[in-house]
Amino acid sequence: MLTKTAIEPVIPTQNLRPLEDLACAIVERAARLSAKLREPLRVQVAELTRWMHCYYSNLIEGQQTRVRDIEAALKKDFATEPRKRDLQQLSLAHLEVQRWAAAQTGSPFATEFIRELHRRFYAQLPESMRVATTSKGEKTPLIPGELRDRDVEVGTHIGPPHELVRTLLSHFQWRYESADSSRLQRIIAIGANHHRLAWIHPFRDGNGRVVRFFSDAVIRQLGIDGGGLWSLSRGFARNRTEYYERLSNADQARSSSSADDGRGHLSERALWDFCEFTLRVMADQIAFMEQLLDLDGLERRIGHYVRVVDAQVSPEADRVFLLLREALLRGEFPRGEAARIVGASDRTGRSVLTLAIDAGLLVSDTPKAPVRLGLPAKVHETYFPQLFPVNQVTGNVG
């Protein structure tokens, strides 16, 4: 009979050196990443990272939304085709939940925080998407934030009895908030608590997305989010098959015939594998963004964009580039400096500045405020290659 300790072990206890080495590398790389960009450009790229989380978390669930459709939804420009419009609403819900979670200072392990992630996400979806699908394919209404009131079976995973969910969540919080855990142990445990929350399966539907929201919050709390500049969901999506395989493997019960499989209800060896996989994915994603946000490389790609890609600004490409480079290196600059930056008259400076703004390559909060780099969807493939799958900005994934 299952009890509240059914999620044990909650962290690997054997062969820790490889995991500790990965955790140390993550701390070092995240610190370097957070220093890559000046404000307010860092804030803009952090918002773009939320788009990444949204896009890739949906992709993991088999739902693909083009980046241009996300951009259009933010401007309240919704598609007339119902399915595409629903996916736009799904994306807006993702982004709003991420912004809300980023402002929270409480425990991400608290049951009410986890329920609020679910409630806020589903409350913003159209009624047609607020449904749960049973193992027999039947669709029933889903109440946002409500813990499941029935037993579930998803693929090969049989969730614990619904009567235990609240007790398991309480034990989950108590174990992962242990004051005895070092920072490195908490980083190693990111994969563990990701799996254990998924294993509990708190809600009738939406658990995968909620667990990924939750892991983002844990990463942010531990100070390894690199200033909000990398996405765990991108790494999981790019390794989707392995993600699901290792997640499923960690559902295994402990092998009573193996001395190295821990002492809890679930397999410690399989948990170790998922933790190691998660840490590798994290290190890889931080390294990817660190390389992508290298200023020299980003400057070259911006130059290529204005000179080759965007016909709207190509007649003044060299001068537009000077303005964009200034914004890249300084974060923002006063409009009155445009003439000096491009080495021309005030009239020409204003004209080039207006051209860059009209093209969305520079933006500002008000017509007289300083300008900063714009990051519309059209520049993503050039400025940030491989951030999203090739050709997905304007078409289907290649």
C-alpha positions in Angstrom: 0.0 0.0 0.0 1.4 3.4 -1.0 2.0 6.1 1.7 3.3 9.7 1.7 6.9 8.3 1.4 6.1 6.7 -2.0 8.2 9.4 -3.7 11.4 8.2 -1.9 14.2 8.5 -2.6 14.0 12.2 -3.4 17.6 12.6 -4.4 20.4 10.2 -5.5 22.8 9.3 -2.7 25.3 7.2 -4.6 28.0 7.9 -7.2 27.5 11.7 -6.7 30.8 12.9 -8.1 29.7 13.1 -11.8 26.5 14.9 -10.7 28.4 17.3 -8.5 30.8 18.1 -11.3 27.9 18.9 -13.6 26.2 21.1 -10.9 29.4 23.1 -10.4 29.7 23.6 -14.2 26.1 24.9 -14.3 26.8 27.4 -11.5 29.9 28.7 -13.3 28.3 28.9 -16.7 25.1 30.5 -15.4 27.1 33.3 -13.7 28.9 34.0 -17.0 25.7 34.0 -18.9 24.0 36.5 -16.6 26.8 39.0 -17.3 26.5 38.8 -21.1 24.1 41.6 -21.8 23.4 45.1 -20.5 20.1 46.3 -19.4 17.5 46.7 -20.9 18.6 44.3 -23.6 18.9 41.5 -21.0 15.2 42.1 -20.0 14.2 41.9 -23.7 16.1 38.6 -24.3 14.7 37.2 -21.0 11.2 37.9 -22.5 12.3 36.1 -25.7 13.4 33.2 -23.5 9.8 33.0 -22.2 8.7 32.7 -25.8 11.2 29.8 -26.1 9.7 28.1 -23.0 6.2 28.6 -24.4 7.1 27.3 -27.9 9.1 24.3 -26.7 6.9 23.2 -23.8 4.0 23.2 -26.3 6.1 21.3 -28.8 6.8 18.6 -26.2 3.1 18.2 -25.9 2.7 17.9 -29.7 1.4 21.4 -30.2 3.3 23.7 -32.5 2.8 27.5 -32.6 4.8 29.7 -35.0 6.7 32.5 -33.3 5.0 35.0 -35.6 1.6 33.7 -34.3 2.8 34.3 -30.7 3.9 37.8 -31.7 0.5 38.5 -33.4 -1.3 37.2 -30.3 0.5 39.7 -28.1 -0.8 42.4 -30.3 -4.3 40.9 -30.0 -4.2 39.9 -33.7 -5.8 36.5 -33.5 -6.2 34.0 -36.4 -9.7 33.4 -37.7 -9.0 29.6 -38.0 -10.2 28.1 -34.6 -7.3 25.7 -34.0 -4.6 28.4 -34.7 -6.5 30.9 -32.5 -6.7 28.3 -29.7 -2.9 27.8 -29.9 -2.4 31.6 -29.7 -4.5 31.7 -26.6 -2.4 28.8 -25.2 0.8 30.8 -25.9 -0.5 33.9 -24.1 -1.5 31.8 -21.1 2.1 30.4 -21.0 3.6 33.8 -21.1 1.4 35.3 -18.5 2.1 32.4 -16.1 5.8 32.7 -16.6 5.7 36.5 -15.9 3.6 35.9 -12.8 5.9 33.1 -11.5 9.0 35.2 -12.1 7.6 37.8 -9.6 7.0 35.3 -6.8 9.3 35.0 -3.8 7.7 32.2 -1.9 8.4 28.5 -2.1 8.0 26.8 -5.5 7.5 23.5 -3.7 4.4 24.8 -1.9 1.2 23.0 -2.9 -0.6 26.4 -3.3 2.1 27.7 -5.7 1.8 24.5 -7.8 -2.0 24.8 -7.8 -1.8 28.5 -8.8 0.4 27.7 -11.8 -2.3 25.3 -13.0 -5.1 27.7 -12.1 -3.6 30.7 -13.8 -2.7 28.7 -16.9 -6.1 27.1 -17.5 -8.2 30.1 -16.4 -6.9 32.0 -19.4 -7.7 29.2 -21.9 -10.9 29.1 -24.0 -13.5 26.7 -22.6 -12.8 24.2 -25.4 -9.3 23.7 -24.0 -10.3 23.4 -20.4 -10.8 19.7 -20.6 -9.3 16.5 -19.4 -9.0 13.4 -21.5 -9.5 10.0 -19.8 -7.6 6.9 -20.7 -10.6 5.9 -22.8 -10.4 9.1 -24.8 -13.4 10.7 -23.1 -13.2 14.5 -22.6 -14.6 16.0 -19.3 -14.5 19.6 -18.0 -11.4 20.6 -16.1 -11.5 23.1 -13.2 -8.3 25.2 -13.1 -6.2 24.6 -10.0 -8.2 21.7 -8.7 -6.3 18.6 -7.6 -7.5 15.5 -9.3 -10.4 13.7 -7.7 -10.0 10.4 -9.5 -7.3 7.9 -10.4 -5.4 8.3 -13.6 -3.4 6.2 -16.1 -1.2 8.0 -18.7 0.6 5.7 -21.0 2.6 3.3 -18.9 2.3 5.5 -15.8 -0.3 4.7 -13.2 -0.7 7.7 -10.9 -0.9 7.2 -7.1 -4.4 7.0 -5.7 -6.1 10.4 -5.9 -6.7 10.3 -2.1 -3.0 10.5 -1.6 -2.2 13.5 -3.8 -2.4 16.2 -1.2 -0.4 14.1 1.4 2.2 13.4 -1.3 2.5 17.0 -2.2 3.0 17.9 1.5 5.8 15.3 1.8 7.2 16.6 -1.5 7.5 20.1 -0.1 8.9 19.0 3.2 11.6 16.8 1.7 12.8 19.2 -1.0 12.9 22.2 1.3 15.1 20.4 3.8 17.6 22.8 5.5 20.2 20.0 5.4 20.5 20.2 1.6 23.5 22.2 0.1 23.1 24.4 -2.9 24.8 21.7 -5.1 22.4 19.0 -3.7 19.5 21.3 -4.6 20.8 21.7 -8.1 21.3 17.9 -8.5 17.7 17.5 -7.2 16.2 19.6 -10.0 15.7 16.5 -12.2 14.6 14.5 -9.1 11.8 16.9 -8.1 10.8 17.4 -11.7 10.2 13.7 -12.0 8.6 13.3 -8.5 6.1 16.0 -9.2 5.2 14.5 -12.5 4.9 11.1 -10.9 2.5 12.4 -8.3 0.4 13.7 -11.2 -1.5 16.3 -9.1 -4.0 17.3 -11.8 -6.2 15.5 -14.2 -4.5 17.2 -17.1 -1.8 19.8 -17.8 0.8 18.2 -15.5 3.6 18.3 -18.0 3.3 22.0 -18.5 2.9 22.7 -14.8 6.0 20.6 -14.0 8.1 22.6 -16.5 6.8 25.9 -15.0 7.7 24.5 -11.6 11.2 23.6 -12.7 11.8 27.0 -14.1 10.8 28.5 -10.8 13.2 26.2 -8.9 16.0 27.1 -11.3 15.3 30.8 -10.7 15.2 30.4 -6.9 18.6 28.7 -7.0 20.1 31.6 -8.9 21.2 29.6 -11.9 18.8 31.0 -14.5 21.5 33.2 -16.0 19.4 36.3 -15.6 16.5 34.5 -17.3 18.5 33.8 -20.4 18.1 30.1 -21.0 15.3 27.6 -21.2 15.2 24.0 -19.8 12.1 23.3 -22.0 14.2 23.9 -25.1 16.7 21.3 -24.0 13.9 18.8 -23.1 12.2 19.4 -26.5 15.4 18.9 -28.5 15.9 15.6 -26.6 12.1 14.7 -26.5 12.5 11.0 -27.0 15.2 10.6 -24.3 13.3 13.0 -22.0 10.2 10.8 -22.1 12.2 7.6 -21.9 14.2 8.6 -18.8 11.1 10.2 -17.2 9.2 6.9 -17.7 12.2 4.8 -16.5 12.3 6.8 -13.2 8.7 5.6 -12.5 10.2 2.1 -11.9 9.9 0.6 -8.4 13.1 -0.2 -6.6 14.7 -3.5 -7.5 14.8 -5.5 -4.3 17.6 -7.7 -5.8 20.0 -4.9 -6.4 22.0 -3.4 -3.6 22.7 -0.1 -5.5 19.0 0.7 -6.2 18.4 2.6 -2.9 16.0 2.0 -0.1 12.9 3.8 -1.1 9.8 2.8 -3.0 11.1 4.0 -6.4 14.4 3.1 -8.2 17.3 5.3 -7.1 19.4 4.1 -10.1 16.7 5.3 -12.6 16.4 8.6 -10.6 20.2 9.1 -10.9 19.9 8.6 -14.7 17.2 11.2 -15.0 19.1 13.7 -12.8 22.2 13.2 -14.8 20.3 13.7 -18.0 18.6 16.9 -16.7 21.9 18.3 -15.6 23.5 17.6 -19.0 20.6 19.3 -20.7 20.9 22.3 -18.4 24.6 22.7 -19.0 24.1 22.3 -22.7 21.4 25.0 -22.9 23.4 27.5 -20.8 26.5 26.9 -23.0 24.3 27.3 -26.2 22.9 30.7 -25.0 26.4 31.8 -23.8 27.7 31.3 -27.3 24.6 32.8 -29.0 24.8 36.0 -26.9 28.5 36.6 -27.6 28.5 40.2 -28.5 31.0 40.0 -31.4 29.0 37.2 -33.0 25.7 39.0 -32.4 27.1 42.2 -33.9 28.1 40.4 -37.1 24.7 38.8 -37.5 22.9 42.1 -37.0 25.2 43.6 -39.7 24.3 40.7 -42.0 20.6 41.2 -41.3 20.5 44.9 -42.2 22.7 44.5 -45.2 21.3 41.3 -46.7 18.0 40.2 -45.2 15.8 43.3 -44.6 15.1 45.2 -47.9 13.3 47.9 -45.9 16.5 49.2 -44.4 19.1 48.0 -46.9 19.4 51.5 -48.7 20.8 52.9 -45.4 22.2 49.6 -44.1 25.5 50.9 -42.9 24.0 53.8 -40.9 21.2 51.6 -39.5 23.8 49.1 -38.4 25.8 51.8 -36.5 22.6 52.6 -34.6 21.9 49.0 -33.8 25.4 48.3 -32.7 25.3 51.3 -30.4 22.1 49.9 -28.8 23.7 46.5 -28.5 26.8 47.7 -26.8 25.2 50.4 -24.6 21.8 48.9 -24.0 20.0 52.1 -25.1 20.9 55.6 -26.2 19.1 59.0 -26.4 17.5 59.8 -29.8 19.5 63.0 -30.0 22.7 61.1 -30.4 21.7 59.5 -33.7 23.5 62.0 -35.9 26.7 61.7 -34.0 26.5 57.9 -34.1 26.0 57.7 -37.9 28.4 60.5 -38.6 25.9 62.7 -40.5 23.7 65.8 -40.2 20.9 66.0 -37.6 18.4 65.6 -40.4 20.0 62.5 -41.8 20.4 61.1 -38.3 16.7 61.6 -37.6 15.9 60.0 -40.9 17.9 56.9 -40.3 16.6 56.6 -36.8 13.0 56.8 -38.0 13.8 54.1 -40.6 15.2 51.8 -38.0 12.2 52.4 -35.7 9.7 51.9 -38.5 11.3 48.6 -39.3 11.0 47.5 -35.7 14.7 47.2 -35.3 14.8 49.9 -32.6 12.1 50.5 -30.1 11.3 52.9 -27.2 8.7 53.3 -24.5 7.6 56.8 -25.8 8.2 58.9 -28.9 10.9 60.8 -27.0 12.4 58.1 -24.8 15.8 56.5 -25.4 15.8 53.7 -28.0 16.9 50.1 -27.6 17.2 47.1 -29.9 13.9 45.7 -31.1 13.6 41.9 -31.4 10.6 41.3 -33.7 10.0 37.7 -34.8 11.4 38.5 -38.3 15.0 39.0 -36.9 15.1 35.8 -34.8 16.5 33.4 -37.4 19.4 35.8 -38.2 20.1 37.3 -34.8 19.6 34.1 -32.9 20.2 31.1 -35.2 18.9 27.8 -33.8 17.0 29.5 -31.0 13.9 28.1 -32.7 13.8 25.4 -35.4 14.8 26.6 -38.8 11.8 28.1 -40.8 9.4 27.8 -37.9 9.1 31.6 -37.6 7.2 31.9 -40.8 6.3 28.3 -41.7 6.5 24.7 -40.6 9.4 23.2 -38.7 12.0 21.9 -41.1 
